[in-house]
Amino acid sequence: MSPRAGQSEADRQITVTHKRFVKAMEDRLGTMSPETKDAYFVILTKLVDKLDNDEKPLKEIMQEMMAEAMTEVLHMIQA
């Protein structure tokens, strides 16, 4: 049985969408200002650091990220 055979449709859709996200962000990097890149990196790093902690539920991570990312977004808007 191949690894994909055991995947649910939701798993497959998440994998496809994740690949699209990575490509879209890679395509945008060349056009982002240094300030936007810095803000994106801060938010992305916080998210990945939180996701690395298997003990924390995804719902809790998302709640934390909403608050933390909003600060970065507000800084970008006000700049």
PDB file of N, CA, C and O in Angstrom:
ATOM      1  N   MET A   1       0.850  -1.174   0.000  1.00  0.00           N
ATOM      2  CA  MET A   1       0.000   0.000   0.000  1.00  0.00           C
ATOM      3  C   MET A   1       0.897   1.239   0.000  1.00  0.00           C
ATOM      4  O   MET A   1       1.813   1.337   0.816  1.00  0.00           O
ATOM      5  N   SER A   2       0.645   2.168  -0.892  1.00  0.00           N
ATOM      6  CA  SER A   2       1.430   3.395  -0.957  1.00  0.00           C
ATOM      7  C   SER A   2       1.024   4.315   0.185  1.00  0.00           C
ATOM      8  O   SER A   2      -0.080   4.194   0.715  1.00  0.00           O
ATOM      9  N   PRO A   3       1.928   5.257   0.578  1.00  0.00           N
ATOM     10  CA  PRO A   3       1.583   6.197   1.664  1.00  0.00           C
ATOM     11  C   PRO A   3       0.321   6.993   1.375  1.00  0.00           C
ATOM     12  O   PRO A   3      -0.441   7.301   2.292  1.00  0.00           O
ATOM     13  N   ARG A   4       0.092   7.331   0.108  1.00  0.00           N
ATOM     14  CA  ARG A   4      -1.098   8.113  -0.246  1.00  0.00           C
ATOM     15  C   ARG A   4      -2.373   7.304  -0.141  1.00  0.00           C
ATOM     16  O   ARG A   4      -3.448   7.868   0.062  1.00  0.00           O
ATOM     17  N   ALA A   5      -2.273   5.994  -0.274  1.00  0.00           N
ATOM     18  CA  ALA A   5      -3.470   5.152  -0.216  1.00  0.00           C
ATOM     19  C   ALA A   5      -4.137   5.234   1.151  1.00  0.00           C
ATOM     20  O   ALA A   5      -5.356   5.096   1.247  1.00  0.00           O
ATOM     21  N   GLY A   6      -3.362   5.455   2.207  1.00  0.00           N
ATOM     22  CA  GLY A   6      -3.912   5.535   3.556  1.00  0.00           C
ATOM     23  C   GLY A   6      -4.409   6.918   3.930  1.00  0.00           C
ATOM     24  O   GLY A   6      -4.971   7.105   5.009  1.00  0.00           O
ATOM     25  N   GLN A   7      -4.210   7.883   3.054  1.00  0.00           N
ATOM     26  CA  GLN A   7      -4.629   9.247   3.353  1.00  0.00           C
ATOM     27  C   GLN A   7      -6.114   9.437   3.122  1.00  0.00           C
ATOM     28  O   GLN A   7      -6.695   8.861   2.202  1.00  0.00           O
ATOM     29  N   SER A   8      -6.722  10.254   3.973  1.00  0.00           N
ATOM     30  CA  SER A   8      -8.113  10.630   3.740  1.00  0.00           C
ATOM     31  C   SER A   8      -8.140  11.728   2.679  1.00  0.00           C
ATOM     32  O   SER A   8      -7.099  12.279   2.322  1.00  0.00           O
ATOM     33  N   GLU A   9      -9.304  12.035   2.192  1.00  0.00           N
ATOM     34  CA  GLU A   9      -9.448  13.120   1.215  1.00  0.00           C
ATOM     35  C   GLU A   9      -9.019  14.448   1.831  1.00  0.00           C
ATOM     36  O   GLU A   9      -8.400  15.272   1.157  1.00  0.00           O
ATOM     37  N   ALA A  10      -9.340  14.661   3.096  1.00  0.00           N
ATOM     38  CA  ALA A  10      -8.929  15.896   3.779  1.00  0.00           C
ATOM     39  C   ALA A  10      -7.406  15.979   3.858  1.00  0.00           C
ATOM     40  O   ALA A  10      -6.829  17.043   3.632  1.00  0.00           O
ATOM     41  N   ASP A  11      -6.753  14.857   4.179  1.00  0.00           N
ATOM     42  CA  ASP A  11      -5.286  14.831   4.228  1.00  0.00           C
ATOM     43  C   ASP A  11      -4.699  15.204   2.868  1.00  0.00           C
ATOM     44  O   ASP A  11      -3.754  15.989   2.787  1.00  0.00           O
ATOM     45  N   ARG A  12      -5.256  14.644   1.819  1.00  0.00           N
ATOM     46  CA  ARG A  12      -4.765  14.914   0.472  1.00  0.00           C
ATOM     47  C   ARG A  12      -4.950  16.390   0.122  1.00  0.00           C
ATOM     48  O   ARG A  12      -4.049  17.018  -0.433  1.00  0.00           O
ATOM     49  N   GLN A  13      -6.112  16.935   0.447  1.00  0.00           N
ATOM     50  CA  GLN A  13      -6.384  18.342   0.146  1.00  0.00           C
ATOM     51  C   GLN A  13      -5.450  19.266   0.926  1.00  0.00           C
ATOM     52  O   GLN A  13      -4.983  20.275   0.398  1.00  0.00           O
ATOM     53  N   ILE A  14      -5.183  18.920   2.171  1.00  0.00           N
ATOM     54  CA  ILE A  14      -4.257  19.722   2.977  1.00  0.00           C
ATOM     55  C   ILE A  14      -2.862  19.691   2.365  1.00  0.00           C
ATOM     56  O   ILE A  14      -2.205  20.727   2.268  1.00  0.00           O
ATOM     57  N   THR A  15      -2.405  18.512   1.951  1.00  0.00           N
ATOM     58  CA  THR A  15      -1.083  18.375   1.341  1.00  0.00           C
ATOM     59  C   THR A  15      -0.980  19.201   0.065  1.00  0.00           C
ATOM     60  O   THR A  15       0.011  19.902  -0.142  1.00  0.00           O
ATOM     61  N   VAL A  16      -1.988  19.123  -0.786  1.00  0.00           N
ATOM     62  CA  VAL A  16      -1.990  19.887  -2.037  1.00  0.00           C
ATOM     63  C   VAL A  16      -1.997  21.387  -1.751  1.00  0.00           C
ATOM     64  O   VAL A  16      -1.249  22.144  -2.369  1.00  0.00           O
ATOM     65  N   THR A  17      -2.830  21.805  -0.831  1.00  0.00           N
ATOM     66  CA  THR A  17      -2.928  23.232  -0.504  1.00  0.00           C
ATOM     67  C   THR A  17      -1.641  23.739   0.120  1.00  0.00           C
ATOM     68  O   THR A  17      -1.216  24.860  -0.160  1.00  0.00           O
ATOM     69  N   HIS A  18      -1.017  22.925   0.963  1.00  0.00           N
ATOM     70  CA  HIS A  18       0.257  23.321   1.563  1.00  0.00           C
ATOM     71  C   HIS A  18       1.317  23.527   0.489  1.00  0.00           C
ATOM     72  O   HIS A  18       2.075  24.496   0.544  1.00  0.00           O
ATOM     73  N   LYS A  19       1.374  22.633  -0.478  1.00  0.00           N
ATOM     74  CA  LYS A  19       2.340  22.774  -1.576  1.00  0.00           C
ATOM     75  C   LYS A  19       2.060  24.049  -2.372  1.00  0.00           C
ATOM     76  O   LYS A  19       2.993  24.744  -2.776  1.00  0.00           O
ATOM     77  N   ARG A  20       0.791  24.358  -2.599  1.00  0.00           N
ATOM     78  CA  ARG A  20       0.424  25.595  -3.303  1.00  0.00           C
ATOM     79  C   ARG A  20       0.846  26.822  -2.509  1.00  0.00           C
ATOM     80  O   ARG A  20       1.333  27.800  -3.075  1.00  0.00           O
ATOM     81  N   PHE A  21       0.655  26.763  -1.188  1.00  0.00           N
ATOM     82  CA  PHE A  21       1.044  27.874  -0.312  1.00  0.00           C
ATOM     83  C   PHE A  21       2.546  28.121  -0.395  1.00  0.00           C
ATOM     84  O   PHE A  21       2.982  29.261  -0.556  1.00  0.00           O
ATOM     85  N   VAL A  22       3.336  27.057  -0.286  1.00  0.00           N
ATOM     86  CA  VAL A  22       4.786  27.193  -0.328  1.00  0.00           C
ATOM     87  C   VAL A  22       5.219  27.805  -1.658  1.00  0.00           C
ATOM     88  O   VAL A  22       6.056  28.707  -1.676  1.00  0.00           O
ATOM     89  N   LYS A  23       4.664  27.331  -2.763  1.00  0.00           N
ATOM     90  CA  LYS A  23       5.018  27.867  -4.073  1.00  0.00           C
ATOM     91  C   LYS A  23       4.614  29.336  -4.177  1.00  0.00           C
ATOM     92  O   LYS A  23       5.390  30.160  -4.660  1.00  0.00           O
ATOM     93  N   ALA A  24       3.416  29.665  -3.730  1.00  0.00           N
ATOM     94  CA  ALA A  24       2.944  31.051  -3.806  1.00  0.00           C
ATOM     95  C   ALA A  24       3.853  31.984  -3.016  1.00  0.00           C
ATOM     96  O   ALA A  24       4.176  33.076  -3.484  1.00  0.00           O
ATOM     97  N   MET A  25       4.268  31.569  -1.826  1.00  0.00           N
ATOM     98  CA  MET A  25       5.136  32.416  -1.018  1.00  0.00           C
ATOM     99  C   MET A  25       6.533  32.515  -1.624  1.00  0.00           C
ATOM    100  O   MET A  25       7.144  33.584  -1.598  1.00  0.00           O
ATOM    101  N   GLU A  26       7.038  31.423  -2.162  1.00  0.00           N
ATOM    102  CA  GLU A  26       8.339  31.477  -2.833  1.00  0.00           C
ATOM    103  C   GLU A  26       8.288  32.431  -4.016  1.00  0.00           C
ATOM    104  O   GLU A  26       9.237  33.179  -4.250  1.00  0.00           O
ATOM    105  N   ASP A  27       7.199  32.413  -4.759  1.00  0.00           N
ATOM    106  CA  ASP A  27       7.043  33.308  -5.905  1.00  0.00           C
ATOM    107  C   ASP A  27       6.979  34.772  -5.476  1.00  0.00           C
ATOM    108  O   ASP A  27       7.424  35.649  -6.217  1.00  0.00           O
ATOM    109  N   ARG A  28       6.442  35.045  -4.309  1.00  0.00           N
ATOM    110  CA  ARG A  28       6.286  36.428  -3.834  1.00  0.00           C
ATOM    111  C   ARG A  28       7.554  36.997  -3.198  1.00  0.00           C
ATOM    112  O   ARG A  28       7.701  38.216  -3.105  1.00  0.00           O
ATOM    113  N   LEU A  29       8.460  36.145  -2.767  1.00  0.00           N
ATOM    114  CA  LEU A  29       9.633  36.628  -2.043  1.00  0.00           C
ATOM    115  C   LEU A  29      10.407  37.688  -2.817  1.00  0.00           C
ATOM    116  O   LEU A  29      10.888  38.659  -2.233  1.00  0.00           O
ATOM    117  N   GLY A  30      10.525  37.505  -4.109  1.00  0.00           N
ATOM    118  CA  GLY A  30      11.281  38.460  -4.917  1.00  0.00           C
ATOM    119  C   GLY A  30      10.655  39.835  -5.004  1.00  0.00           C
ATOM    120  O   GLY A  30      11.345  40.809  -5.305  1.00  0.00           O
ATOM    121  N   THR A  31       9.372  39.933  -4.748  1.00  0.00           N
ATOM    122  CA  THR A  31       8.688  41.228  -4.859  1.00  0.00           C
ATOM    123  C   THR A  31       8.374  41.857  -3.502  1.00  0.00           C
ATOM    124  O   THR A  31       7.872  42.979  -3.440  1.00  0.00           O
ATOM    125  N   MET A  32       8.662  41.151  -2.431  1.00  0.00           N
ATOM    126  CA  MET A  32       8.383  41.688  -1.093  1.00  0.00           C
ATOM    127  C   MET A  32       9.444  42.706  -0.687  1.00  0.00           C
ATOM    128  O   MET A  32      10.626  42.550  -0.994  1.00  0.00           O
ATOM    129  N   SER A  33       9.004  43.740   0.003  1.00  0.00           N
ATOM    130  CA  SER A  33       9.955  44.701   0.565  1.00  0.00           C
ATOM    131  C   SER A  33      10.690  44.032   1.723  1.00  0.00           C
ATOM    132  O   SER A  33      10.192  43.060   2.291  1.00  0.00           O
ATOM    133  N   PRO A  34      11.860  44.539   2.077  1.00  0.00           N
ATOM    134  CA  PRO A  34      12.576  43.970   3.229  1.00  0.00           C
ATOM    135  C   PRO A  34      11.738  43.988   4.515  1.00  0.00           C
ATOM    136  O   PRO A  34      11.809  43.060   5.320  1.00  0.00           O
ATOM    137  N   GLU A  35      10.949  45.044   4.699  1.00  0.00           N
ATOM    138  CA  GLU A  35      10.116  45.146   5.898  1.00  0.00           C
ATOM    139  C   GLU A  35       9.049  44.062   5.916  1.00  0.00           C
ATOM    140  O   GLU A  35       8.785  43.463   6.958  1.00  0.00           O
ATOM    141  N   THR A  36       8.433  43.810   4.761  1.00  0.00           N
ATOM    142  CA  THR A  36       7.412  42.769   4.672  1.00  0.00           C
ATOM    143  C   THR A  36       8.028  41.399   4.902  1.00  0.00           C
ATOM    144  O   THR A  36       7.442  40.559   5.584  1.00  0.00           O
ATOM    145  N   LYS A  37       9.212  41.170   4.333  1.00  0.00           N
ATOM    146  CA  LYS A  37       9.910  39.901   4.556  1.00  0.00           C
ATOM    147  C   LYS A  37      10.205  39.696   6.036  1.00  0.00           C
ATOM    148  O   LYS A  37      10.023  38.599   6.564  1.00  0.00           O
ATOM    149  N   ASP A  38      10.662  40.756   6.704  1.00  0.00           N
ATOM    150  CA  ASP A  38      10.954  40.652   8.136  1.00  0.00           C
ATOM    151  C   ASP A  38       9.706  40.276   8.927  1.00  0.00           C
ATOM    152  O   ASP A  38       9.750  39.392   9.783  1.00  0.00           O
ATOM    153  N   ALA A  39       8.590  40.952   8.637  1.00  0.00           N
ATOM    154  CA  ALA A  39       7.346  40.677   9.359  1.00  0.00           C
ATOM    155  C   ALA A  39       6.861  39.260   9.074  1.00  0.00           C
ATOM    156  O   ALA A  39       6.433  38.554   9.987  1.00  0.00           O
ATOM    157  N   TYR A  40       6.925  38.845   7.820  1.00  0.00           N
ATOM    158  CA  TYR A  40       6.514  37.484   7.462  1.00  0.00           C
ATOM    159  C   TYR A  40       7.383  36.455   8.179  1.00  0.00           C
ATOM    160  O   TYR A  40       6.878  35.453   8.686  1.00  0.00           O
ATOM    161  N   PHE A  41       8.687  36.704   8.219  1.00  0.00           N
ATOM    162  CA  PHE A  41       9.594  35.771   8.874  1.00  0.00           C
ATOM    163  C   PHE A  41       9.284  35.671  10.373  1.00  0.00           C
ATOM    164  O   PHE A  41       9.307  34.577  10.936  1.00  0.00           O
ATOM    165  N   VAL A  42       9.001  36.785  11.008  1.00  0.00           N
ATOM    166  CA  VAL A  42       8.662  36.773  12.437  1.00  0.00           C
ATOM    167  C   VAL A  42       7.421  35.920  12.682  1.00  0.00           C
ATOM    168  O   VAL A  42       7.407  35.070  13.571  1.00  0.00           O
ATOM    169  N   ILE A  43       6.387  36.153  11.889  1.00  0.00           N
ATOM    170  CA  ILE A  43       5.135  35.408  12.061  1.00  0.00           C
ATOM    171  C   ILE A  43       5.340  33.926  11.750  1.00  0.00           C
ATOM    172  O   ILE A  43       4.891  33.065  12.506  1.00  0.00           O
ATOM    173  N   LEU A  44       6.010  33.630  10.651  1.00  0.00           N
ATOM    174  CA  LEU A  44       6.234  32.240  10.260  1.00  0.00           C
ATOM    175  C   LEU A  44       7.072  31.497  11.290  1.00  0.00           C
ATOM    176  O   LEU A  44       6.787  30.342  11.606  1.00  0.00           O
ATOM    177  N   THR A  45       8.105  32.151  11.815  1.00  0.00           N
ATOM    178  CA  THR A  45       8.953  31.525  12.831  1.00  0.00           C
ATOM    179  C   THR A  45       8.162  31.212  14.088  1.00  0.00           C
ATOM    180  O   THR A  45       8.299  30.130  14.659  1.00  0.00           O
ATOM    181  N   LYS A  46       7.341  32.146  14.519  1.00  0.00           N
ATOM    182  CA  LYS A  46       6.516  31.901  15.715  1.00  0.00           C
ATOM    183  C   LYS A  46       5.584  30.713  15.493  1.00  0.00           C
ATOM    184  O   LYS A  46       5.431  29.865  16.372  1.00  0.00           O
ATOM    185  N   LEU A  47       4.962  30.654  14.319  1.00  0.00           N
ATOM    186  CA  LEU A  47       4.044  29.566  14.016  1.00  0.00           C
ATOM    187  C   LEU A  47       4.771  28.219  14.018  1.00  0.00           C
ATOM    188  O   LEU A  47       4.305  27.265  14.641  1.00  0.00           O
ATOM    189  N   VAL A  48       5.888  28.139  13.336  1.00  0.00           N
ATOM    190  CA  VAL A  48       6.618  26.870  13.255  1.00  0.00           C
ATOM    191  C   VAL A  48       7.132  26.449  14.627  1.00  0.00           C
ATOM    192  O   VAL A  48       7.081  25.269  14.972  1.00  0.00           O
ATOM    193  N   ASP A  49       7.627  27.404  15.410  1.00  0.00           N
ATOM    194  CA  ASP A  49       8.080  27.071  16.764  1.00  0.00           C
ATOM    195  C   ASP A  49       6.944  26.468  17.585  1.00  0.00           C
ATOM    196  O   ASP A  49       7.149  25.504  18.322  1.00  0.00           O
ATOM    197  N   LYS A  50       5.760  27.032  17.459  1.00  0.00           N
ATOM    198  CA  LYS A  50       4.610  26.516  18.203  1.00  0.00           C
ATOM    199  C   LYS A  50       4.177  25.145  17.676  1.00  0.00           C
ATOM    200  O   LYS A  50       3.826  24.262  18.459  1.00  0.00           O
ATOM    201  N   LEU A  51       4.201  24.966  16.357  1.00  0.00           N
ATOM    202  CA  LEU A  51       3.804  23.689  15.776  1.00  0.00           C
ATOM    203  C   LEU A  51       4.781  22.567  16.125  1.00  0.00           C
ATOM    204  O   LEU A  51       4.402  21.396  16.151  1.00  0.00           O
ATOM    205  N   ASP A  52       6.029  22.923  16.389  1.00  0.00           N
ATOM    206  CA  ASP A  52       7.025  21.923  16.784  1.00  0.00           C
ATOM    207  C   ASP A  52       6.705  21.295  18.135  1.00  0.00           C
ATOM    208  O   ASP A  52       7.195  20.210  18.447  1.00  0.00           O
ATOM    209  N   ASN A  53       5.888  21.968  18.936  1.00  0.00           N
ATOM    210  CA  ASN A  53       5.497  21.462  20.257  1.00  0.00           C
ATOM    211  C   ASN A  53       4.268  20.572  20.096  1.00  0.00           C
ATOM    212  O   ASN A  53       3.144  21.065  20.002  1.00  0.00           O
ATOM    213  N   ASP A  54       4.488  19.273  20.065  1.00  0.00           N
ATOM    214  CA  ASP A  54       3.386  18.321  19.855  1.00  0.00           C
ATOM    215  C   ASP A  54       2.393  18.274  21.015  1.00  0.00           C
ATOM    216  O   ASP A  54       1.283  17.764  20.860  1.00  0.00           O
ATOM    217  N   GLU A  55       2.781  18.797  22.166  1.00  0.00           N
ATOM    218  CA  GLU A  55       1.913  18.711  23.340  1.00  0.00           C
ATOM    219  C   GLU A  55       0.800  19.756  23.328  1.00  0.00           C
ATOM    220  O   GLU A  55      -0.210  19.605  24.016  1.00  0.00           O
ATOM    221  N   LYS A  56       0.988  20.808  22.549  1.00  0.00           N
ATOM    222  CA  LYS A  56       0.001  21.889  22.536  1.00  0.00           C
ATOM    223  C   LYS A  56      -1.028  21.616  21.439  1.00  0.00           C
ATOM    224  O   LYS A  56      -0.652  21.356  20.296  1.00  0.00           O
ATOM    225  N   PRO A  57      -2.317  21.670  21.768  1.00  0.00           N
ATOM    226  CA  PRO A  57      -3.362  21.449  20.745  1.00  0.00           C
ATOM    227  C   PRO A  57      -3.338  22.540  19.680  1.00  0.00           C
ATOM    228  O   PRO A  57      -3.006  23.693  19.959  1.00  0.00           O
ATOM    229  N   LEU A  58      -3.694  22.159  18.458  1.00  0.00           N
ATOM    230  CA  LEU A  58      -3.695  23.099  17.342  1.00  0.00           C
ATOM    231  C   LEU A  58      -4.608  24.296  17.609  1.00  0.00           C
ATOM    232  O   LEU A  58      -4.286  25.419  17.220  1.00  0.00           O
ATOM    233  N   LYS A  59      -5.736  24.065  18.266  1.00  0.00           N
ATOM    234  CA  LYS A  59      -6.657  25.163  18.580  1.00  0.00           C
ATOM    235  C   LYS A  59      -5.958  26.218  19.445  1.00  0.00           C
ATOM    236  O   LYS A  59      -6.114  27.417  19.211  1.00  0.00           O
ATOM    237  N   GLU A  60      -5.207  25.781  20.422  1.00  0.00           N
ATOM    238  CA  GLU A  60      -4.488  26.708  21.305  1.00  0.00           C
ATOM    239  C   GLU A  60      -3.408  27.471  20.530  1.00  0.00           C
ATOM    240  O   GLU A  60      -3.210  28.667  20.743  1.00  0.00           O
ATOM    241  N   ILE A  61      -2.725  26.777  19.644  1.00  0.00           N
ATOM    242  CA  ILE A  61      -1.700  27.426  18.816  1.00  0.00           C
ATOM    243  C   ILE A  61      -2.336  28.511  17.958  1.00  0.00           C
ATOM    244  O   ILE A  61      -1.801  29.615  17.851  1.00  0.00           O
ATOM    245  N   MET A  62      -3.466  28.204  17.353  1.00  0.00           N
ATOM    246  CA  MET A  62      -4.138  29.178  16.499  1.00  0.00           C
ATOM    247  C   MET A  62      -4.610  30.394  17.296  1.00  0.00           C
ATOM    248  O   MET A  62      -4.524  31.523  16.813  1.00  0.00           O
ATOM    249  N   GLN A  63      -5.106  30.169  18.504  1.00  0.00           N
ATOM    250  CA  GLN A  63      -5.542  31.288  19.338  1.00  0.00           C
ATOM    251  C   GLN A  63      -4.356  32.195  19.674  1.00  0.00           C
ATOM    252  O   GLN A  63      -4.470  33.419  19.616  1.00  0.00           O
ATOM    253  N   GLU A  64      -3.234  31.599  20.021  1.00  0.00           N
ATOM    254  CA  GLU A  64      -2.038  32.378  20.328  1.00  0.00           C
ATOM    255  C   GLU A  64      -1.543  33.132  19.100  1.00  0.00           C
ATOM    256  O   GLU A  64      -1.157  34.298  19.189  1.00  0.00           O
ATOM    257  N   MET A  65      -1.557  32.462  17.962  1.00  0.00           N
ATOM    258  CA  MET A  65      -1.051  33.080  16.741  1.00  0.00           C
ATOM    259  C   MET A  65      -1.921  34.245  16.288  1.00  0.00           C
ATOM    260  O   MET A  65      -1.407  35.219  15.738  1.00  0.00           O
ATOM    261  N   MET A  66      -3.212  34.163  16.507  1.00  0.00           N
ATOM    262  CA  MET A  66      -4.083  35.271  16.128  1.00  0.00           C
ATOM    263  C   MET A  66      -3.649  36.543  16.849  1.00  0.00           C
ATOM    264  O   MET A  66      -3.543  37.608  16.241  1.00  0.00           O
ATOM    265  N   ALA A  67      -3.405  36.421  18.126  1.00  0.00           N
ATOM    266  CA  ALA A  67      -2.996  37.588  18.909  1.00  0.00           C
ATOM    267  C   ALA A  67      -1.597  38.060  18.508  1.00  0.00           C
ATOM    268  O   ALA A  67      -1.373  39.259  18.339  1.00  0.00           O
ATOM    269  N   GLU A  68      -0.673  37.144  18.359  1.00  0.00           N
ATOM    270  CA  GLU A  68       0.708  37.509  18.053  1.00  0.00           C
ATOM    271  C   GLU A  68       0.857  38.037  16.629  1.00  0.00           C
ATOM    272  O   GLU A  68       1.588  39.001  16.401  1.00  0.00           O
ATOM    273  N   ALA A  69       0.184  37.426  15.687  1.00  0.00           N
ATOM    274  CA  ALA A  69       0.287  37.871  14.300  1.00  0.00           C
ATOM    275  C   ALA A  69      -0.378  39.230  14.117  1.00  0.00           C
ATOM    276  O   ALA A  69       0.084  40.045  13.319  1.00  0.00           O
ATOM    277  N   MET A  70      -1.447  39.475  14.844  1.00  0.00           N
ATOM    278  CA  MET A  70      -2.145  40.755  14.714  1.00  0.00           C
ATOM    279  C   MET A  70      -1.207  41.914  15.043  1.00  0.00           C
ATOM    280  O   MET A  70      -1.277  42.959  14.394  1.00  0.00           O
ATOM    281  N   THR A  71      -0.345  41.755  16.021  1.00  0.00           N
ATOM    282  CA  THR A  71       0.620  42.801  16.365  1.00  0.00           C
ATOM    283  C   THR A  71       1.508  43.118  15.174  1.00  0.00           C
ATOM    284  O   THR A  71       1.726  44.286  14.854  1.00  0.00           O
ATOM    285  N   GLU A  72       2.024  42.084  14.515  1.00  0.00           N
ATOM    286  CA  GLU A  72       2.884  42.286  13.349  1.00  0.00           C
ATOM    287  C   GLU A  72       2.110  42.933  12.200  1.00  0.00           C
ATOM    288  O   GLU A  72       2.626  43.825  11.528  1.00  0.00           O
ATOM    289  N   VAL A  73       0.895  42.492  11.979  1.00  0.00           N
ATOM    290  CA  VAL A  73       0.081  43.044  10.898  1.00  0.00           C
ATOM    291  C   VAL A  73      -0.203  44.531  11.156  1.00  0.00           C
ATOM    292  O   VAL A  73      -0.128  45.344  10.234  1.00  0.00           O
ATOM    293  N   LEU A  74      -0.519  44.880  12.374  1.00  0.00           N
ATOM    294  CA  LEU A  74      -0.775  46.283  12.706  1.00  0.00           C
ATOM    295  C   LEU A  74       0.460  47.138  12.467  1.00  0.00           C
ATOM    296  O   LEU A  74       0.348  48.257  11.967  1.00  0.00           O
ATOM    297  N   HIS A  75       1.642  46.626  12.820  1.00  0.00           N
ATOM    298  CA  HIS A  75       2.878  47.357  12.560  1.00  0.00           C
ATOM    299  C   HIS A  75       3.065  47.596  11.059  1.00  0.00           C
ATOM    300  O   HIS A  75       3.481  48.678  10.647  1.00  0.00           O
ATOM    301  N   MET A  76       2.758  46.586  10.251  1.00  0.00           N
ATOM    302  CA  MET A  76       2.896  46.720   8.801  1.00  0.00           C
ATOM    303  C   MET A  76       1.921  47.772   8.250  1.00  0.00           C
ATOM    304  O   MET A  76       2.286  48.587   7.403  1.00  0.00           O
ATOM    305  N   ILE A  77       0.700  47.740   8.737  1.00  0.00           N
ATOM    306  CA  ILE A  77      -0.323  48.665   8.246  1.00  0.00           C
ATOM    307  C   ILE A  77       0.015  50.106   8.619  1.00  0.00           C
ATOM    308  O   ILE A  77      -0.184  51.028   7.828  1.00  0.00           O
ATOM    309  N   GLN A  78       0.524  50.285   9.825  1.00  0.00           N
ATOM    310  CA  GLN A  78       0.815  51.621  10.317  1.00  0.00           C
ATOM    311  C   GLN A  78       2.102  52.205   9.757  1.00  0.00           C
ATOM    312  O   GLN A  78       2.330  53.411   9.855  1.00  0.00           O
ATOM    313  N   ALA A  79       2.944  51.365   9.171  1.00  0.00           N
ATOM    314  CA  ALA A  79       4.239  51.835   8.652  1.00  0.00           C
ATOM    315  C   ALA A  79       4.071  52.622   7.371  1.00  0.00           C
ATOM    316  O   ALA A  79       5.056  53.090   6.800  1.00  0.00           O
TER     317      ALA A  79
END
